[in-house]
Amino acid sequence: MKIGILCTGDEILTGKTVNTNYSHIAKRLVEYGFEVNWGAVVGDHMESLHRAMEIASSSSDAVIVNGGLGPTVDDLTQEVAANVAKVELELNEGWLDHIASWYQSRGRVMPENNRKQALLPKGSELVDNPIGTACGFALDIHGVRFFFTPGVPRELYMMLDQEIIPRLQNLRGVSLHTHIKRFHTFGIGESRADKMLAMAAEMAEKSGVKLGFQSHYPQLETKIFANASSQDIREMMDPIEDEIRECLANFIVSEDDQTLEGGICQLLHESGTSVSIAEMHTAGLINSRLHACVEGGGQLKAGVVSNTMKGLFDLFDIPNDDREQPTVTRRVARLASQQHNATYGLAVLTERYHDGKGKTGIEIHLGIAGNTLFEYRKSRLPGSSDWTRLGAVELGLDFLRRFLLGLPVHELIDFEQH
């Protein structure tokens, strides 16, 4: 089944807003076995919208239109859709009541211009938007089913999964069971992962399963997905998933919707342990990511952030007379644990380096201390400050993950200078 995607809005057309909605829609459609065969972006202009809808109707089995359902004068989608379908706009009283209730629940009175959002082309099917005021709708144009969606990403994402994809499945007329599995890794690039998973790729090809990679530094996502007409899909996927786990092994930091930091917080919670963190060069992102997923706050005792080593020494009242590593990292990690009554202290200390061969970056000193134990790792990440900051955050979190799981903490990663 061929699907077209039409995104609207001057801000998208001119590049002021990055069009992440298109990539999300296309990715989800492909995951469910649909073919995305046409895509376009048009501005907020009557003629352009009209022409784009005409073209879309002649090239696809169904079309998803995104944007232009707001209450302002430049939101033209309903009007143009009605013109192309040669029908009138009519007021949907039920949706108008929904909008009024939405504002009332927030202690506000609905502005008069929001009434426009309840005007839908005659004969269209309302597509529910449970978290916003812009309803979606479906309409046949020249025999092709069009689905109209709001441009707010979180509203679109929910409507796509809950409302539109099920309708597309019904239009297709084939009941496919879709299974998607994601493995998130840190420390290996695409070329290395591709080589490591040669056997998994061969197994996938023989089973009709698609395997692919998506790099979003500092992590790499390995994804497999399949569509089948029976519940036997598990027989297709399980051996490939097991092969991927065996090959990627310690580099897998999470699976599916779980995050690296979420897994760490779960490990701390299950073991009844806690951690305090002292970090440099990271803008406090290690603390921030862990803080967002702790349960009840008990797993993350405290976080200390400094831009300089001297600032860190002052915070922990350490005499500025010993800069030898790993002594400094050990002292900071142990004090982070002791001063905040945490089971473990994690120190992520950094300093700039120049290797004399034209490479610059940061040297990272990672340390975890608790009672009498101490683990230390040194790494060099070349690149700009923004690039190395992302790497340092991920390296610090992965160091903690490996420590808690009893995995080797010294495995080399592709991003560090060897």
DRENTI-535369 format. One line per field, with one value per residue (C-alpha): residue number from 1; residue in one letter; chain; x, y, z. Coordinates in nm, 4 decimals. Layout:
% residues N
k <- NUM:...
r <- A:...
c <- A:...
u <- X:...
v <- Y:...
w <- Z:...
//
This chain:
% residues 418
k <- 1:2:3:4:5:6:7:8:9:10:11:12:13:14:15:16:17:18:19:20:21:22:23:24:25:26:27:28:29:30:31:32:33:34:35:36:37:38:39:40:41:42:43:44:45:46:47:48:49:50:51:52:53:54:55:56:57:58:59:60:61:62:63:64:65:66:67:68:69:70:71:72:73:74:75:76:77:78:79:80:81:82:83:84:85:86:87:88:89:90:91:92:93:94:95:96:97:98:99:100:101:102:103:104:105:106:107:108:109:110:111:112:113:114:115:116:117:118:119:120:121:122:123:124:125:126:127:128:129:130:131:132:133:134:135:136:137:138:139:140:141:142:143:144:145:146:147:148:149:150:151:152:153:154:155:156:157:158:159:160:161:162:163:164:165:166:167:168:169:170:171:172:173:174:175:176:177:178:179:180:181:182:183:184:185:186:187:188:189:190:191:192:193:194:195:196:197:198:199:200:201:202:203:204:205:206:207:208:209:210:211:212:213:214:215:216:217:218:219:220:221:222:223:224:225:226:227:228:229:230:231:232:233:234:235:236:237:238:239:240:241:242:243:244:245:246:247:248:249:250:251:252:253:254:255:256:257:258:259:260:261:262:263:264:265:266:267:268:269:270:271:272:273:274:275:276:277:278:279:280:281:282:283:284:285:286:287:288:289:290:291:292:293:294:295:296:297:298:299:300:301:302:303:304:305:306:307:308:309:310:311:312:313:314:315:316:317:318:319:320:321:322:323:324:325:326:327:328:329:330:331:332:333:334:335:336:337:338:339:340:341:342:343:344:345:346:347:348:349:350:351:352:353:354:355:356:357:358:359:360:361:362:363:364:365:366:367:368:369:370:371:372:373:374:375:376:377:378:379:380:381:382:383:384:385:386:387:388:389:390:391:392:393:394:395:396:397:398:399:400:401:402:403:404:405:406:407:408:409:410:411:412:413:414:415:416:417:418
r <- M:K:I:G:I:L:C:T:G:D:E:I:L:T:G:K:T:V:N:T:N:Y:S:H:I:A:K:R:L:V:E:Y:G:F:E:V:N:W:G:A:V:V:G:D:H:M:E:S:L:H:R:A:M:E:I:A:S:S:S:S:D:A:V:I:V:N:G:G:L:G:P:T:V:D:D:L:T:Q:E:V:A:A:N:V:A:K:V:E:L:E:L:N:E:G:W:L:D:H:I:A:S:W:Y:Q:S:R:G:R:V:M:P:E:N:N:R:K:Q:A:L:L:P:K:G:S:E:L:V:D:N:P:I:G:T:A:C:G:F:A:L:D:I:H:G:V:R:F:F:F:T:P:G:V:P:R:E:L:Y:M:M:L:D:Q:E:I:I:P:R:L:Q:N:L:R:G:V:S:L:H:T:H:I:K:R:F:H:T:F:G:I:G:E:S:R:A:D:K:M:L:A:M:A:A:E:M:A:E:K:S:G:V:K:L:G:F:Q:S:H:Y:P:Q:L:E:T:K:I:F:A:N:A:S:S:Q:D:I:R:E:M:M:D:P:I:E:D:E:I:R:E:C:L:A:N:F:I:V:S:E:D:D:Q:T:L:E:G:G:I:C:Q:L:L:H:E:S:G:T:S:V:S:I:A:E:M:H:T:A:G:L:I:N:S:R:L:H:A:C:V:E:G:G:G:Q:L:K:A:G:V:V:S:N:T:M:K:G:L:F:D:L:F:D:I:P:N:D:D:R:E:Q:P:T:V:T:R:R:V:A:R:L:A:S:Q:Q:H:N:A:T:Y:G:L:A:V:L:T:E:R:Y:H:D:G:K:G:K:T:G:I:E:I:H:L:G:I:A:G:N:T:L:F:E:Y:R:K:S:R:L:P:G:S:S:D:W:T:R:L:G:A:V:E:L:G:L:D:F:L:R:R:F:L:L:G:L:P:V:H:E:L:I:D:F:E:Q:H
c <- A:A:A:A:A:A:A:A:A:A:A:A:A:A:A:A:A:A:A:A:A:A:A:A:A:A:A:A:A:A:A:A:A:A:A:A:A:A:A:A:A:A:A:A:A:A:A:A:A:A:A:A:A:A:A:A:A:A:A:A:A:A:A:A:A:A:A:A:A:A:A:A:A:A:A:A:A:A:A:A:A:A:A:A:A:A:A:A:A:A:A:A:A:A:A:A:A:A:A:A:A:A:A:A:A:A:A:A:A:A:A:A:A:A:A:A:A:A:A:A:A:A:A:A:A:A:A:A:A:A:A:A:A:A:A:A:A:A:A:A:A:A:A:A:A:A:A:A:A:A:A:A:A:A:A:A:A:A:A:A:A:A:A:A:A:A:A:A:A:A:A:A:A:A:A:A:A:A:A:A:A:A:A:A:A:A:A:A:A:A:A:A:A:A:A:A:A:A:A:A:A:A:A:A:A:A:A:A:A:A:A:A:A:A:A:A:A:A:A:A:A:A:A:A:A:A:A:A:A:A:A:A:A:A:A:A:A:A:A:A:A:A:A:A:A:A:A:A:A:A:A:A:A:A:A:A:A:A:A:A:A:A:A:A:A:A:A:A:A:A:A:A:A:A:A:A:A:A:A:A:A:A:A:A:A:A:A:A:A:A:A:A:A:A:A:A:A:A:A:A:A:A:A:A:A:A:A:A:A:A:A:A:A:A:A:A:A:A:A:A:A:A:A:A:A:A:A:A:A:A:A:A:A:A:A:A:A:A:A:A:A:A:A:A:A:A:A:A:A:A:A:A:A:A:A:A:A:A:A:A:A:A:A:A:A:A:A:A:A:A:A:A:A:A:A:A:A:A:A:A:A:A:A:A:A:A:A:A:A:A:A:A:A:A:A:A:A:A:A:A:A:A:A:A:A:A:A:A:A:A:A:A:A:A:A:A:A:A
u <- 0.0000:0.1508:0.1266:0.1960:0.2958:0.2214:0.3596:0.2409:0.3631:0.5835:0.8099:0.8763:0.9193:1.1733:1.3729:1.2891:1.1458:1.3089:1.0574:1.0848:0.7177:0.7844:1.0628:0.8492:0.5471:0.7581:0.9490:0.6317:0.4629:0.7597:0.7742:0.4164:0.4884:0.3555:0.5426:0.6071:0.6155:0.5592:0.6376:0.6205:0.6361:0.4272:0.3794:0.0628:-0.0746:-0.4126:-0.2893:0.0138:-0.1915:-0.4615:-0.2108:-0.0222:-0.3400:-0.4359:-0.0919:-0.0989:-0.4384:-0.3074:0.0028:-0.0842:-0.3368:-0.3693:-0.2248:-0.1352:-0.1480:0.0267:-0.0257:-0.2532:-0.5362:-0.4868:-0.7158:-0.5203:-0.5671:-0.2688:-0.4152:-0.5820:-0.5942:-0.9678:-1.0718:-0.8424:-0.9404:-1.3075:-1.2323:-1.0381:-1.3114:-1.5766:-1.7753:-1.8742:-1.7374:-1.9774:-1.9585:-1.8979:-2.0888:-1.9368:-1.5831:-1.6761:-1.7990:-1.4724:-1.2676:-1.4801:-1.4396:-1.0651:-1.0363:-1.2812:-1.0756:-0.7862:-0.9898:-1.0072:-1.2723:-1.2421:-1.1330:-1.3779:-1.1213:-1.0941:-1.4409:-1.2603:-1.1051:-1.4507:-1.5232:-1.4730:-1.5390:-1.8836:-1.8748:-1.5401:-1.4697:-1.3462:-1.0127:-0.9839:-0.7103:-0.7304:-0.4645:-0.5262:-0.7883:-0.7163:-0.9129:-0.7953:-1.0241:-1.0344:-1.1808:-1.1965:-1.0516:-1.0793:-1.1196:-0.8097:-0.8368:-0.6728:-0.5897:-0.5411:-0.3343:-0.2176:0.1426:0.2107:0.4464:0.3112:-0.0446:0.0558:0.2509:-0.0407:-0.2971:-0.0742:-0.0394:-0.3862:-0.6059:-0.4443:-0.2285:-0.5193:-0.7366:-0.4630:-0.4380:-0.8109:-0.7796:-0.5004:-0.7292:-0.4481:-0.4023:-0.0278:0.1413:0.4280:0.7195:0.9946:1.3008:1.5592:1.9031:2.0799:2.4560:2.7360:3.0964:3.0700:3.0108:2.8006:3.0814:3.1963:2.8405:2.7726:3.0749:2.9865:2.6330:2.7147:2.5576:2.2487:2.2077:2.2252:1.9666:1.7407:1.7560:1.6633:1.3687:1.2302:1.3261:1.4686:1.7822:1.9172:2.1169:2.0497:2.3368:2.2607:2.5891:2.6897:2.4573:2.3860:2.0470:2.0272:1.6721:1.5041:1.1417:0.9118:0.5541:0.3791:0.0233:0.0335:0.1563:0.4565:0.6421:0.8145:0.9732:1.1213:1.2529:1.3750:1.6841:1.7944:1.7463:1.9535:2.2296:2.2391:2.2577:2.5453:2.7403:2.6925:2.7178:2.8497:2.7965:2.4160:2.3096:1.9322:1.6609:1.3416:1.2088:1.4342:1.7147:2.0686:1.9921:1.6639:1.8472:2.0980:1.8231:1.6528:1.9767:2.0267:1.6651:1.6714:1.9994:1.8991:2.2087:2.2663:2.5167:2.6458:2.8138:3.0845:3.1213:3.3140:3.2692:2.9232:2.7017:2.5516:2.3896:2.4800:2.2962:2.0112:1.9516:1.9612:1.7472:1.4721:1.4269:1.4976:1.2182:1.1469:1.4847:1.6694:1.9024:2.0652:2.1867:2.3584:2.5226:2.8193:2.9083:3.2189:3.3821:3.7329:3.9399:4.0096:3.6374:3.5879:3.8702:3.7060:3.3675:3.5163:3.7723:4.0648:4.4105:4.5273:4.8618:4.8091:4.7004:4.8321:4.5881:4.4201:4.4728:4.2591:3.9757:3.9790:3.9615:3.6754:3.4753:3.5234:3.4309:3.1218:3.0131:3.1043:2.9768:2.6346:2.5963:2.5768:2.6774:2.8950:3.0598:3.1090:3.3692:3.3916:3.6883:3.8217:4.1081:4.1973:4.4790:4.6874:4.8625:5.1198:4.9765:4.7037:4.4389:4.2764:4.0015:3.9468:4.1112:3.8485:3.9218:3.6405:3.6274:3.3782:3.4422:3.2501:3.3751:3.7122:3.6623:3.7669:3.7489:3.9311:3.9331:4.1084:3.9960:4.0736:3.7930:3.9071:3.6872:3.5068:3.3675:3.0094:3.1104:3.3281:3.0658:2.8135:3.0764:3.1840:2.8255:2.7637:3.0993:3.0318:2.6883:2.8147:3.1036:2.8494:2.6256:2.9122:3.0285:2.6825:2.6446:2.9944:3.0975:3.4482:3.4878:3.8010:3.6723:3.7912:3.5269:3.5389:3.5121:3.8199:4.1752:4.3564
v <- 0.0000:0.3323:0.6267:0.9935:1.2487:1.6188:1.8596:2.2203:2.5470:2.8395:2.7691:2.4183:2.5324:2.8031:2.5831:2.7859:2.4705:2.1326:1.8911:1.6054:1.5182:1.3875:1.1570:1.0250:0.9570:0.7879:0.5764:0.4507:0.3730:0.1715:-0.0158:-0.1264:-0.2474:0.0473:0.1970:0.5711:0.6631:1.0392:1.3349:1.7121:2.0317:2.3359:2.6752:2.8352:2.9303:2.8319:2.7573:2.5555:2.3471:2.2852:2.1747:1.9511:1.7709:1.7137:1.5657:1.3504:1.2074:1.0931:0.9143:0.7316:0.4910:0.7089:1.0422:1.1875:1.5678:1.7286:2.0827:2.3781:2.2835:2.5685:2.8640:3.1391:3.2951:3.1116:2.7689:2.6789:2.3000:2.2437:2.5073:2.3805:2.0176:2.1115:2.2993:2.0077:1.7601:2.0048:2.0066:2.2733:2.3235:2.2441:2.2933:1.9840:2.0705:1.7820:1.9009:2.2598:2.1406:1.9513:2.2656:2.4702:2.2007:2.1888:2.5601:2.5416:2.2665:2.5099:2.7958:2.9835:3.0923:2.9628:3.2394:3.2903:3.2040:2.8475:2.7892:2.7541:2.4268:2.2663:2.3453:2.0266:1.9365:1.7846:1.4059:1.3815:1.1417:1.2975:1.1597:1.2115:1.4238:1.3530:1.6052:1.9114:2.1390:2.0575:1.7527:1.5363:1.4201:1.1762:1.2576:1.0919:1.3099:1.1722:0.8233:0.8443:0.8491:1.1570:1.1800:1.5310:1.5760:1.8682:1.9854:1.9645:1.6638:1.4991:1.5266:1.3860:1.0949:0.9818:1.0174:0.8354:0.5271:0.5196:0.6416:0.6567:0.3455:0.1198:0.2815:0.2271:-0.1366:-0.1730:-0.0064:-0.2438:-0.5358:-0.7627:-0.8297:-0.8045:-0.8595:-0.6139:-0.6650:-0.4092:-0.4644:-0.1987:-0.2396:0.0760:0.0557:0.2853:0.2577:0.1114:0.2823:0.1659:-0.0001:-0.2041:-0.3005:-0.4043:-0.6344:-0.7758:-0.8556:-1.0223:-1.3503:-1.1728:-0.9909:-1.3214:-1.4757:-1.1737:-1.1851:-1.5532:-1.4930:-1.1845:-0.9639:-0.6159:-0.5118:-0.1584:0.0995:0.4546:0.6531:0.9336:1.0035:0.8948:0.5949:0.3617:0.2006:-0.1432:-0.2206:-0.5277:-0.5451:-0.7780:-0.7965:-1.1310:-1.2539:-1.4861:-1.5021:-1.7060:-1.3759:-1.4666:-1.7678:-1.5317:-1.2765:-1.4639:-1.6307:-1.3024:-1.1110:-1.3718:-1.3454:-0.9658:-0.9836:-1.2293:-1.0273:-0.6779:-0.8108:-0.5537:-0.2627:-0.2908:-0.0231:-0.0670:-0.2202:-0.0837:0.2191:0.1776:0.4302:0.3937:0.6085:0.4267:0.0961:0.2394:0.3706:0.0312:-0.1437:0.0957:0.0544:-0.3254:-0.3473:-0.0846:0.1199:0.4850:0.7117:1.0676:1.2264:1.4842:1.5842:1.8259:1.9440:1.7845:2.0811:1.8556:1.6269:1.3044:1.4236:1.5570:1.2344:1.0192:1.2614:1.2341:0.8614:0.7966:0.6378:0.8441:1.0161:0.7587:0.6299:0.9665:1.1305:1.4424:1.5967:1.8326:2.0149:2.2227:2.3764:2.3554:2.1189:2.3990:2.4601:2.0930:2.1004:2.3982:2.2261:1.9198:2.1169:1.9309:2.0922:2.2068:2.0304:1.6911:1.6634:1.3133:1.0684:0.8460:0.9862:1.2961:1.0971:0.8503:1.1303:1.3072:0.9863:0.8796:1.2216:1.2342:0.9071:0.9905:1.3476:1.2558:0.9139:0.7324:0.3734:0.4846:0.8014:0.8576:1.1090:1.2260:1.4613:1.6164:1.8260:1.9485:1.7826:1.8377:1.5260:1.7050:1.5446:1.7989:1.6275:1.8059:1.7014:1.6068:1.3495:1.1913:1.0379:0.8124:0.6745:0.4888:0.4514:0.2735:0.1438:-0.0131:-0.0625:0.1699:0.1410:0.3792:0.4337:0.6931:0.7862:1.0474:1.1827:1.4003:1.6731:1.9964:2.0839:2.0027:1.6686:1.5615:1.6767:1.4314:1.1593:1.2300:1.2112:0.8792:0.7402:0.8318:0.6724:0.3608:0.3317:0.3314:0.0792:-0.1611:-0.1305:-0.2089:-0.5093:-0.6429:-0.5969:-0.4983:-0.1209:-0.0916:-0.2073:0.0334:0.2244:0.3482:0.7160:0.7436:0.8072:0.4736
w <- 0.0000:-0.1112:0.1269:0.0523:0.3153:0.2764:0.5385:0.5492:0.6952:0.5992:0.8964:0.7598:0.4000:0.4909:0.7292:1.0394:1.1952:1.1393:0.9893:1.2382:1.1858:0.8357:0.9499:1.2359:1.0139:0.7464:0.9973:1.1651:0.8344:0.7085:1.0377:0.9776:0.6286:0.4282:0.1345:0.1534:-0.2149:-0.2169:0.0059:-0.0155:0.1891:0.0981:0.2571:0.3886:0.0471:-0.0960:-0.4483:-0.3357:-0.0931:-0.3519:-0.6160:-0.3710:-0.2622:-0.6256:-0.7008:-0.3867:-0.4775:-0.8151:-0.6881:-0.3640:-0.2140:0.0959:0.2071:0.5466:0.5626:0.8574:0.9852:0.9225:1.1614:1.4086:1.4832:1.3047:0.9615:0.8107:0.9008:0.5727:0.5599:0.6277:0.3756:0.1011:0.1640:0.1264:-0.1983:-0.3486:-0.2472:-0.3749:-0.0501:0.2034:0.5524:0.8341:1.2097:1.4200:1.7366:1.9306:1.8655:1.9431:2.2845:2.3278:2.2641:2.5060:2.7733:2.7105:2.7880:3.0785:3.2457:3.2474:3.3916:3.0621:2.8155:2.4619:2.2201:1.9362:1.6691:1.8044:1.6613:1.3285:1.4482:1.4600:1.0931:0.8930:0.5292:0.4868:0.4896:0.6681:0.9541:1.2786:1.3999:1.7743:1.9300:2.3060:2.4097:2.1920:2.0388:1.6734:1.5702:1.2877:1.0139:0.7247:0.3848:0.0445:-0.2313:-0.5856:-0.4405:-0.2179:0.1620:0.3138:0.6853:0.8261:1.1424:1.3615:1.3487:1.7255:1.7476:2.0624:1.9318:1.5931:1.7445:1.9599:1.6812:1.4332:1.6540:1.8046:1.5204:1.1779:1.1513:1.2608:0.9909:0.7322:0.8392:0.7767:0.4353:0.3420:0.4225:0.5409:0.9102:0.9599:1.2929:1.3239:1.5586:1.6061:1.8227:1.9033:2.0566:2.1770:2.2002:2.3072:2.1967:1.8473:1.5144:1.2194:1.0244:1.3236:1.4174:1.0585:1.0643:1.4062:1.2922:0.9598:1.0734:1.2104:0.8779:0.6898:0.9230:0.8811:0.5026:0.4956:0.7326:0.5607:0.8551:0.7954:0.9837:0.9880:1.1814:1.2895:1.4331:1.6762:1.8497:2.1007:2.0654:1.7760:1.7290:1.5702:1.4646:1.3256:1.2216:1.0383:0.9211:0.9029:0.8595:1.1606:1.5189:1.3963:1.3835:1.7111:1.5435:1.2861:1.5334:1.8424:1.6897:1.5316:1.8563:2.0422:1.7803:1.8122:2.1919:2.1721:1.9155:2.0588:2.4151:2.6650:2.4263:2.4535:2.7016:2.6641:2.4504:2.2966:2.4886:2.7903:2.8323:2.9595:3.2632:3.3228:3.3393:3.5873:3.8136:3.8018:3.9009:4.1926:4.3040:4.2891:4.4804:4.7378:4.6589:4.5763:4.4051:4.4301:4.1311:4.0735:3.7102:3.4917:3.1296:3.1163:3.2128:3.4796:3.2213:3.4027:3.7127:3.5039:3.3138:3.6256:3.8231:3.5604:3.6197:3.9889:4.1900:4.4987:4.4795:4.6913:4.4226:4.3425:4.6620:4.5298:4.2272:4.2118:3.8912:3.8225:3.5174:3.6603:3.8721:4.1196:4.1554:4.2342:4.4892:4.6599:4.6702:4.8406:5.0456:4.8875:4.9144:4.5719:4.6027:4.4459:4.0834:4.0124:3.8568:3.9550:4.3071:4.2417:4.0891:4.3803:4.6364:4.4612:4.4107:4.7722:4.9103:4.6867:4.8448:5.2042:5.2241:5.0898:5.2528:4.9195:4.8500:4.5606:4.4421:4.0690:3.9535:3.5925:3.5740:3.2555:3.1230:2.7751:2.5850:2.2696:2.1427:1.9255:1.6119:1.5537:1.7652:2.0565:2.2917:2.6519:2.8722:3.0951:3.4324:3.5519:3.9025:4.1222:4.4934:4.7655:5.1004:5.0176:4.6439:4.3637:3.9845:3.7520:3.3758:3.1600:2.8112:2.5468:2.3319:2.0389:1.8952:1.9780:2.3184:2.2193:2.0705:2.3638:2.6131:2.4679:2.4708:2.8288:2.9548:2.7824:2.8873:3.2504:3.2503:3.0723:3.3188:3.6041:3.4219:3.3614:3.7208:3.8607:3.6283:3.6973:3.3329:3.2152:3.2488:3.0325:2.6916:2.4227:2.2316:1.8731:1.9665:2.1876:2.0741:2.1016
//
